[in-house]
Amino acid sequence: MKQLLIAATAFAAVLSLQVQARDAQEIYNKTCVACHAAGAAGAPKAHDAAAWKPRLEKGMPALLTSAKNGTGAMPPKGLCMDCTDAEFTALIKLMSTAK
């Protein structure tokens, strides 16, 4: 029984190291850049505060819902099928902030 407890603890430790929050810029570069860099199919361009302003006025819960369910030409979850709500929120903040 003691060996099982030690093995389970070791497994949990390894698993916790693998489940780390991903960087919003990294996710953007892999999944969002294709449309949001150029404004393809009506997507608001990343870092274009004016394009994001009317969307931000709807509030983060509405933007999060749009990201998860899709909007316009954007399919549900865009190209980030495994993104969490926290990651989508970070992506929205990243893209909507002027550089």
Backbone bond lengths (Angstrom), bond angles and torsions (degrees), N, CA, C in turn:
res aa  C-N    CA-C-N  psi(-1)  N-CA   C-N-CA  omega(-1)  CA-C   N-CA-C  phi
1 M - - - 1.451 - - 1.525 110.37 -
2 K 1.329 115.93 -39.73 1.457 120.48 -179.36 1.527 110.23 -64.37
3 Q 1.335 117.30 -38.51 1.458 121.22 179.27 1.535 110.84 -65.92
4 L 1.317 116.70 -37.38 1.453 121.42 178.14 1.526 110.20 -64.10
5 L 1.314 116.92 -42.02 1.458 121.79 178.41 1.530 110.82 -63.76
6 I 1.298 117.00 -42.31 1.474 121.37 178.44 1.528 109.98 -64.44
7 A 1.316 117.55 -43.60 1.466 121.84 179.69 1.521 110.70 -63.96
8 A 1.313 117.24 -42.66 1.466 121.39 179.65 1.522 110.78 -64.74
9 T 1.310 117.34 -40.42 1.460 121.94 178.32 1.519 110.87 -64.55
10 A 1.326 116.80 -43.27 1.467 121.11 178.73 1.524 110.44 -63.78
11 F 1.327 117.54 -42.38 1.457 121.80 178.84 1.522 110.63 -62.33
12 A 1.314 116.99 -43.65 1.467 121.02 179.09 1.523 111.02 -62.82
13 A 1.314 117.24 -38.35 1.464 121.04 179.06 1.525 110.84 -64.96
14 V 1.315 117.14 -43.79 1.468 121.44 178.73 1.523 109.68 -64.67
15 L 1.315 117.36 -44.30 1.452 121.90 -179.91 1.524 111.14 -61.53
16 S 1.317 118.03 -41.05 1.463 120.69 -179.48 1.519 111.47 -65.95
17 L 1.301 118.45 -28.96 1.456 121.32 176.89 1.526 111.41 -71.12
18 Q 1.331 116.34 -30.48 1.458 120.97 -177.54 1.524 111.89 -81.20
19 V 1.326 118.98 -25.38 1.451 123.04 -177.84 1.520 108.43 -95.50
20 Q 1.316 115.72 84.15 1.452 121.43 179.79 1.514 108.65 -115.88
21 A 1.308 115.81 149.66 1.456 119.98 176.73 1.524 109.06 -64.06
22 R 1.309 115.21 135.83 1.459 119.89 179.03 1.528 109.39 -88.16
23 D 1.301 115.41 150.67 1.451 122.26 179.62 1.530 109.84 -75.06
24 A 1.330 116.94 133.74 1.462 121.49 -178.19 1.529 111.40 -59.55
25 Q 1.315 117.58 -39.77 1.468 120.19 -179.97 1.528 110.76 -63.81
26 E 1.325 116.15 -39.16 1.462 120.78 177.94 1.530 110.97 -63.47
27 I 1.326 116.53 -44.60 1.467 120.31 179.00 1.525 109.68 -64.68
28 Y 1.336 116.28 -44.75 1.469 120.48 178.43 1.525 110.71 -55.31
29 N 1.322 116.23 -47.30 1.463 120.82 -178.07 1.525 112.81 -62.47
30 K 1.319 117.26 -29.09 1.465 121.13 -178.31 1.532 113.06 -90.96
31 T 1.352 117.47 -31.87 1.460 118.48 -168.73 1.521 116.07 -125.63
32 C 1.302 119.05 -20.76 1.467 121.20 -172.53 1.523 113.64 -110.09
33 V 1.320 115.59 -28.49 1.459 121.33 -171.93 1.525 112.87 -57.68
34 A 1.310 117.91 -33.38 1.467 121.41 -176.06 1.526 111.77 -55.92
35 C 1.303 118.13 -38.56 1.466 120.83 -179.29 1.528 112.75 -104.70
36 H 1.319 116.89 -40.47 1.465 119.68 -172.70 1.527 114.48 -80.32
37 A 1.314 118.97 -15.36 1.468 119.84 176.76 1.525 110.86 -72.91
38 A 1.323 116.53 -39.17 1.463 121.27 -176.17 1.526 113.41 -106.26
39 G 1.335 116.95 -9.31 1.459 119.72 -176.59 1.519 112.36 77.86
40 A 1.320 116.26 30.77 1.469 121.57 -178.81 1.523 111.48 -60.09
41 A 1.319 115.69 140.00 1.465 123.53 175.30 1.535 112.66 54.09
42 G 1.333 116.20 31.76 1.457 120.03 176.87 1.515 115.14 85.27
43 A 1.316 117.57 5.38 1.470 120.30 178.02 1.530 108.87 -66.41
44 P 1.325 117.44 136.73 1.462 118.23 176.54 1.526 109.53 -66.50
45 K 1.323 116.31 133.55 1.459 120.07 -178.96 1.524 110.57 -65.93
46 A 1.302 115.06 141.87 1.460 120.52 176.20 1.523 109.09 -62.06
47 H 1.309 115.71 137.52 1.466 125.08 176.71 1.526 113.64 69.48
48 D 1.330 117.48 13.86 1.464 122.24 174.95 1.528 106.82 -98.46
49 A 1.322 115.50 90.05 1.467 120.99 -174.48 1.523 112.08 -56.79
50 A 1.325 117.73 -36.80 1.465 120.71 -179.55 1.528 111.67 -65.30
51 A 1.317 116.76 -39.05 1.467 120.64 179.13 1.523 111.58 -68.56
52 W 1.319 116.32 -31.78 1.461 120.78 -178.12 1.528 113.11 -86.04
53 K 1.337 117.52 -21.00 1.468 121.13 -173.88 1.535 113.57 -52.47
54 P 1.351 119.43 -52.08 1.468 118.12 -179.44 1.532 113.11 -64.25
55 R 1.292 116.51 -28.67 1.465 119.67 177.86 1.525 110.62 -72.62
56 L 1.329 115.60 -43.73 1.468 119.97 179.74 1.519 111.66 -63.81
57 E 1.330 116.45 -30.67 1.470 120.32 179.03 1.524 111.87 -63.68
58 K 1.315 117.76 -22.69 1.471 121.91 177.53 1.521 111.42 -74.32
59 G 1.335 116.17 -18.09 1.463 121.07 179.42 1.521 112.20 98.93
60 M 1.321 114.55 153.24 1.456 120.56 -178.01 1.531 112.65 -62.72
61 P 1.340 119.91 -38.31 1.473 117.94 178.12 1.532 112.43 -59.00
62 A 1.332 117.81 -39.14 1.469 120.80 178.99 1.527 110.76 -68.56
63 L 1.331 117.16 -40.41 1.466 120.46 177.73 1.525 111.09 -65.07
64 L 1.309 116.31 -40.16 1.459 120.72 178.76 1.528 110.08 -63.62
65 T 1.316 117.02 -41.76 1.466 121.41 177.44 1.525 110.31 -62.21
66 S 1.340 116.97 -43.75 1.462 120.27 178.73 1.520 111.45 -62.23
67 A 1.332 116.43 -42.27 1.463 120.20 179.66 1.522 111.18 -63.01
68 K 1.317 116.48 -41.66 1.463 120.63 -177.10 1.530 112.54 -75.52
69 N 1.331 117.25 -36.65 1.462 120.97 -175.85 1.519 113.48 -95.26
70 G 1.330 116.36 -14.00 1.453 121.12 -175.31 1.516 110.29 90.30
71 T 1.321 115.02 156.17 1.464 120.14 178.94 1.520 108.25 -157.59
72 G 1.319 117.23 138.66 1.457 119.76 -177.10 1.523 110.39 56.72
73 A 1.323 116.45 -128.06 1.469 120.97 179.58 1.527 112.59 -82.75
74 M 1.341 117.05 -8.55 1.471 120.08 -179.42 1.527 110.00 -77.45
75 P 1.325 116.78 122.96 1.465 119.18 178.04 1.528 110.48 -73.16
76 P 1.321 117.86 165.55 1.469 119.75 176.34 1.528 110.91 -51.69
77 K 1.303 115.31 130.46 1.460 125.00 179.56 1.531 113.56 64.80
78 G 1.325 117.29 13.01 1.464 119.65 179.79 1.509 109.35 57.20
79 L 1.301 116.79 -123.03 1.465 120.84 176.29 1.528 110.97 -113.65
80 C 1.321 116.82 16.44 1.473 120.94 -178.72 1.526 109.65 -115.18
81 M 1.303 115.06 77.03 1.459 120.48 -175.28 1.520 113.48 -66.57
82 D 1.334 117.87 -20.39 1.457 120.09 -178.62 1.532 113.00 -108.25
83 C 1.321 117.22 11.89 1.468 119.35 178.94 1.526 110.96 -69.90
84 T 1.309 114.82 142.27 1.468 121.40 176.33 1.530 108.85 -89.32
85 D 1.314 116.64 169.23 1.462 120.60 175.63 1.523 110.55 -58.20
86 A 1.322 117.18 -40.86 1.464 121.26 179.82 1.530 110.20 -63.78
87 E 1.319 117.33 -39.23 1.461 120.24 179.25 1.528 111.47 -69.46
88 F 1.342 117.60 -40.48 1.457 119.84 176.20 1.530 110.58 -62.94
89 T 1.307 117.30 -40.67 1.468 121.17 177.57 1.521 110.26 -61.30
90 A 1.316 117.18 -44.68 1.464 121.02 178.94 1.527 110.75 -64.08
91 L 1.326 117.65 -38.62 1.467 121.57 178.18 1.525 110.98 -64.40
92 I 1.325 116.33 -43.99 1.466 120.34 178.83 1.525 110.30 -61.42
93 K 1.323 116.57 -44.91 1.466 120.15 179.05 1.516 110.70 -62.36
94 L 1.332 117.07 -42.80 1.457 121.44 178.97 1.525 111.10 -60.62
95 M 1.328 116.61 -50.38 1.463 120.56 -175.30 1.521 113.01 -70.94
96 S 1.321 117.69 -28.97 1.466 120.43 -175.09 1.523 113.27 -88.65
97 T 1.321 116.82 -5.03 1.460 121.10 -179.49 1.525 110.23 -94.25
98 A 1.331 115.65 127.39 1.463 120.62 178.63 1.517 110.27 -66.16
99 K 1.295 116.01 147.29 1.476 120.92 176.86 1.504 109.61 -96.55
